């Protein structure tokens, strides 16, 4: 069985860190905590789990801090988490099985990252990340902000999921770092441009975000998933400044980078439905239902658009077009995915009396 080092970087995480460590404490063989300047009880709390609590002078560089943590690991593999991440009980079991059975020829293991979960425990959005990596390969982190771990070799896509349970974060921190880098005259990589634009969008600086998303796409060197995401976010920016035409332009532009994604089809369908064009909307929602949901894609997946949502919207389209039988059929498909969704139940109550009369 392999041994595992958990490596984390922390600052002022007293509200979340115990929950995180409790979920993995008996799964790993050592815990390395790198503290970047906590002023709360973070260090006091983590000291109950490990004596390897190291200080790192913060230099506005997340990759530097993570690489420092990795350099102090001693086990066969390194596992990394953030303070507001947890492993749910079923994923603890999967992790232990993975640890007991992992072939040591594997260089990196990807795990699902559940970013949002609804009140019924259904995953709303997720992606994959390289989470468990062979220490001797000396994989490195890159990027001062929104850092990434560069891996290669034999990669295993596991079914283990890490669940994100955000409580708080410094909303201005990343934007400050990017702006300070610009002031110093640093040259931004395509990835920097993309994530800087994301920060600008999050802060509702739509015109600036448009500028940097376009610069990112113009480099023609972005990761395909970031290219597609940038198109979607450009549409969001243009919608915010009431430019529907350009918003549609970038939704359609996303198809230049890969085969259509269900979430983009649903967004285009919504535009037609919102503009009282159910026939045109019908085409896009039907297309969304015909696409195969990716299983090993590292990009973010909006699960609703690949499952129940287009069927719910097809119900609306067919109902507006007077085809209540097909409307009911698609509503029932949606209900299989989401049995207690209020809109689906409303449609069921609305359509059943109509169908009984025919």
N, C-alpha and C positions, 0 to 999 in steps of 0.2 A: 504493500500500500504506500502511496506517495505521502510525503509530508508537505504541509502548507503553511506559508507565512501570510498573515493578514497585514497589509500595509495601508495606513490611513494618514491623511493630513487633516488637521483640525484647527479651528479657531472659534472660541466662544460657542461651543455646541452642547452646553450643559442640559438643554431641553431634549436632545435627541440621542446623544451618544450611548447612554445606558441601554436604551431600547435596541439600538443597532448591535451593540456588543453582546447583549443577552441572546440575540438570535443566531449568533455564529460562534460564541465562546467555546463550546465543546466540539466544534467542527474543525478548528484550525490548531496548529501545533505551536505557533507563536504569534503574538500580536505586537506590531511595531506602530507606535503612535508618534507622528511628527507634529508638534504643536508650533504654530506660526505666530504666536503672540496672544494667547488667551488671557483675558482679564476676569473671567468668571470661574466657575468651579469645574471646568472641563478637565484640567489636569488631575484634580483631586478625584474625580469620578473614574477616569481611565486607569488611575493607579491601582484601583481595586481589581482590575483585570490583567494588568501587565506591569512589569517593572521596566519595560523598554519604552520609556517616554522621552523623546528627544526634542530638543529645541532647534528651531530653524529660523534664522533671521529673514523676515519677509522682504522680498525684493520685487514684488508685483509680478511674480512668475510662478504659475501653478506647476508647470512642467519641472522646473528646478526643484521644487519642494517634493514632488512625487518621485523624481529620480533619486533624491536623497533618501527617501524612505525605502525605495527598492534596493539601494546599495547596502542597506543594513539588514536585509533579509538573509536568512541562513538555510531555509528549508528547500525542498526540491522545486516547489512551485510557489508563485506569488499570487495572492488573491487581493483585489483592491475593492474598497467600498467608500462611499461618502457617509457622513454622519446621519443623514436622513434616509438612508437605505436600510432595508431589513430583508431577511429571508423568512418567508412564511413557513408554517410547519411542514406542508407538503414539499416545499423546496428544500428545507433542511434535510429531509429524507433523501431527496434526489441528489443533493450535494454529497451526502455521506456515501451513497452508492457510487457516485462518480469518483470520489476519492479512493474508494476501495478497489475500483475496477479500471481506473485510467491506465491506458497503455503509455509507457514512458517515452514512446516515440512521438507522442503528441506535443507540439510546441506551444499551442495556445488553445484555450477552450472559450468559445463564445457562450454567453448566457443571455437570455431574454431580459430586457429591462422594462418593467411595467411602470409606465409614467403616470397613468391615471386609471383609477378603478371606480366604477359606479357603486351606488348604494347596495346593489345586490352581489357585489364581488366580481362583476364582469370586467375584464380588462378593456379599457376604452382605447388607449394608445400604448404602443410598445415599440421597441427597437431591439437590436442586438449589439452587444459590446464584447470585446475581448476582455475577459474578467480574470482568467486563471492562466498564468504564463510560466513557462519553464525558466527558472532563475538563471541557469547557466548560459542561456542565450543572451542575457544582458540587454533585453529589449528596453528601448528608451522612450520617454515621453517627449513630445514636442508641442510648443505653443505656450505663450505666456498666459493666455486666457482660452477657455474652451479647448484645453489641451487634449491631445490624442496619443494613444500608445501604438507605436509602429511595430507590427509583428509580421512574421513570415513563416514559411515552413508548413508543417502538418497541422492543420487547424480542424478542430472538432466543434460542430454546432450542437450544443447540449440542450436539454429541455429544462435545465435549472433556470429559475427566474429570480431576479433581484427586484424587489418592489420599492419604489420611491415613495416616501411618506413625508413630503415637505411640510415643515412648520413655518419656517421663516428663511429669508436670505437677504443679503445686502444688495438691494436693488440697484444701487448706483455704482457699486464697486467695479464691475467689469467695464462699464462705460467709461469710468474715470481712467482705468488702465489703458484702454484703447486711445483715449484722447491725449493722454500723456505721451504715449508712444508716437502719436502723430506730431505733437509739439516738438519731440526730439528729432523729428525728421526720419523716423524709421520707415523702411520700405515694407508695405504690407504684402503678405503672400495672398494668393487667391482665397485661401481658407480664412485668413484674417479679415479680408474684405467682407466675406459672407457673414461671419459671426459679428463683426462690427455693425453691419447692416441690421442683423437680428436685434442687437442691443438698442439701436436707434428706433426700430419698429416698436419694441417693447416699451420704450419711453415716448411713443406717439410722435416721434420726429419723422413724419412720413416723407417729406421732401428729401431730407438727408438720406433716409433709408433707401429711397428709390435710386439716388445717385450711386450709392455704394453697391447695391444689388446689381445695377447695370454694369458697374466697373468689374464686379466679380464675373458676371457672365461673359463680358467682353474679353477676359483673359483666355477663355476657352481651355482653361487648365483645371477647372473645378471637378470634384468628385461628382459622378452622375446624380447621386441622391441629393447633393447640395444644389446642383443645377436645377433639378425639379422643384426642390423646396423653395429656391429663390423665385422661381416663376409664380408659385402659389403665394408667396409673401409679397411679391410685387403687385399681384392682383389685389391683395388685401390693402396695400398702401394706396393704390389708385381708387379703390372703393371708398377709402376713408376721405379722399379729397374729391370725391364725386366725379370720377372719370371712369365710367363703366366700360367705355370702348377699349381703353388701354388695359383695364382689368381683364376683359375677355381675351384680349390679344395675348397676354402672358399665360393665361390658363391654357390656351391652345398651343402656345410655344413649348409648354412642358412636354408635348408629344414629340418634339424634335430630339429629345435626349433618351427616350426609351419608349416602350409600348405604353399605352394609356394606363393610368392608375385610377382605381375606382373612386378615390376621393376627389380627383379632378373631374371625372365624369359627373359625379354628384353635384359638384359646385357649378358646373356648366348647366346641368339640368335644372338646378335651383334658379339660376338666372332666367331661364326661359319660363319656368313655372311662375316665378314672381312677376314676370311681364305678361302673364295670361296667354302663354303659348304652350299649352299642355302637349300638343303633338310633337313639337320639337324637344320638349323636356323628356318625353317618352323615350325617344331614341337614346338619349344619354344615360338615363336611368337603366334602361334595358342593357346597354353596353356594360354598365357597372356590374350587373348581375352575372354577366357572361365571362368576366375576367377571373383568373385563378389567383387567389391570395398568395403572395410570396411567403415562404417558410424560412428561408435562410438569408433574407435580405437584411443588411445592417441598417437600412434606412427606417424612418419612423412609419408606423402603420396605424391608420385610423380604422379600427376594426369594424366600427358601425357601417362604414361605407362599403366594406367587403362582405357584409352579412345582411342585416335586417333593414338598414336605412333605405337603400334604393327600392326595396320591395314596398316599404311604407309609402314612399313617394310615387311609385307606380300605381298604388291604390288611389292616390289623389288624382293622378293624371287620368286614369281610366274612368274614375268617377266623374270627373269634369267632362270627359268625352262621351259619357252616357253608357259606358260598358261596365255595368255594375257587377256582372259575373266575374270578369277579369279583375276588377278592383278588389272584390272579396277574396279571390284566389291569392293575389299578392299580399293582401293584408294577413291572410292565414300563414303564408310563408314567413312573413315578418314576425308573427306571433310565436312561431316555433323557436325563433331566436330570443325573443324578448316577450315572454308571456304576459307580463303585467304592465307593459308600457301604456300610459294613459291614452295616447293618440291611437294606438292600435286597438285598444278596447273600445274607444269611442267610435272608430270606424266600424268595428264589428257590430255594435249596437245600432248604428245608423244604417248599415247595408242589409242586415238580415231581414228586417221588415219589408224592404224594397224587393228583395229577391223572393220572398214568400208570396208576393202579389203577382209575380210573373209566371 
